Amino acid sequence: MVESIAVILSAGGVALDLAALGDVPMARVVRAEFAWGERASCVAVTLAHECPSPELLAALRPWAAGRGWSVTVAPLQGGC
């Protein structure tokens, strides 16, 4: 199991909160830090997963886009 960080941005999409992260594909949420503004919100999520980070990103992009969010992923130190 490796960990990556995903940064998710919502600018008018579905509400971005911990409950909204309950069905993250191919990973388990380890930690989440949220920031909310007047017109946008974001979260930095530490994800535990078994697949390579590029494969995780490929699964997260359509999941996030379906909610009106954008996402990027980076492996944490020692990740893949």
C-alpha positions in Angstrom: 0.0 0.0 0.0 1.4 3.4 -1.0 0.1 6.9 -0.3 -0.5 9.8 -2.7 -1.9 13.3 -2.2 -4.8 14.4 -4.3 -5.8 18.0 -4.6 -9.5 18.5 -5.6 -10.9 21.9 -6.5 -14.6 22.7 -6.7 -15.8 26.0 -8.3 -19.5 25.5 -8.3 -19.8 21.7 -8.5 -21.2 19.4 -5.9 -20.5 20.4 -2.3 -17.0 19.3 -1.4 -16.9 17.8 2.1 -15.8 14.6 3.8 -19.1 12.8 3.0 -18.6 13.6 -0.7 -15.3 11.7 -0.6 -16.9 8.5 0.7 -16.8 6.8 -2.7 -13.3 7.7 -3.9 -12.4 5.1 -6.5 -9.4 2.7 -6.0 -8.3 4.3 -2.7 -9.0 4.9 0.9 -9.0 8.4 2.4 -6.4 8.7 5.2 -6.5 12.4 5.8 -8.3 15.4 4.4 -7.7 19.2 4.8 -10.4 21.5 3.5 -10.4 25.2 2.6 -13.6 27.0 1.6 -14.0 30.4 0.0 -17.0 32.4 -1.2 -17.1 30.8 -4.7 -14.7 27.8 -4.5 -13.6 25.1 -2.2 -10.7 22.6 -2.2 -9.3 19.7 -0.3 -5.9 18.1 0.0 -6.6 14.4 0.5 -4.0 11.8 1.5 -5.1 8.6 -0.2 -3.8 5.0 0.5 -3.9 2.8 -2.7 -2.4 -0.2 -4.2 -2.3 0.9 -7.9 0.4 3.2 -9.4 -0.4 6.9 -9.0 -1.0 7.5 -12.7 -3.6 4.7 -12.7 -5.2 6.3 -9.6 -5.4 9.7 -11.4 -7.0 8.0 -14.4 -9.7 6.7 -12.1 -10.1 10.0 -10.2 -10.5 12.3 -13.1 -13.9 11.1 -14.4 -15.1 10.6 -10.8 -14.2 14.2 -10.0 -15.5 15.6 -13.4 -18.9 14.0 -12.8 -19.2 16.1 -9.7 -17.9 19.4 -11.3 -14.5 19.1 -9.7 -10.9 19.0 -11.0 -8.2 16.9 -9.5 -4.5 16.2 -9.6 -2.5 13.5 -7.8 1.1 13.3 -6.7 2.8 10.4 -4.9 4.1 11.1 -1.4 7.7 10.4 -0.7 8.5 6.8 -1.3 5.3 6.4 -3.4 5.0 5.1 -7.0 
